[in-house]
């Protein structure tokens, strides 16, 4: 598996943050203008997280998993070299 590009991952995190913030502002405006309970905002944010934020962050989570796996493998290899 190829190593992920750190710059692309940083851009992905920044994009996700900007999209999340914008989505929050839109949802907060819609809930406030509808005059419904603030609990609807909480529900809308939870749905937005599941539908938008988690899928956008998938490459970052995969890269973190790969990095941990490679670091652990390097650790095991260094232990074998010592013995």
Secondary structure as the mmCIF struct_conf table of DSSP 4:
data_model
#
loop_
_struct_conf.conf_type_id
_struct_conf.id
_struct_conf.beg_label_comp_id
_struct_conf.beg_label_asym_id
_struct_conf.beg_label_seq_id
_struct_conf.end_label_comp_id
_struct_conf.end_label_asym_id
_struct_conf.end_label_seq_id
HELX_LH_PP_P HELX_LH_PP_P1 UNK A 2 UNK A 5
HELX_RH_AL_P HELX_RH_AL_P1 UNK A 6 UNK A 34
TURN_TY1_P TURN_TY1_P1 UNK A 35 UNK A 35
TURN_TY1_P TURN_TY1_P2 UNK A 38 UNK A 38
HELX_RH_AL_P HELX_RH_AL_P2 UNK A 39 UNK A 48
HELX_RH_PI_P HELX_RH_PI_P1 UNK A 49 UNK A 53
HELX_RH_AL_P HELX_RH_AL_P3 UNK A 54 UNK A 82
#
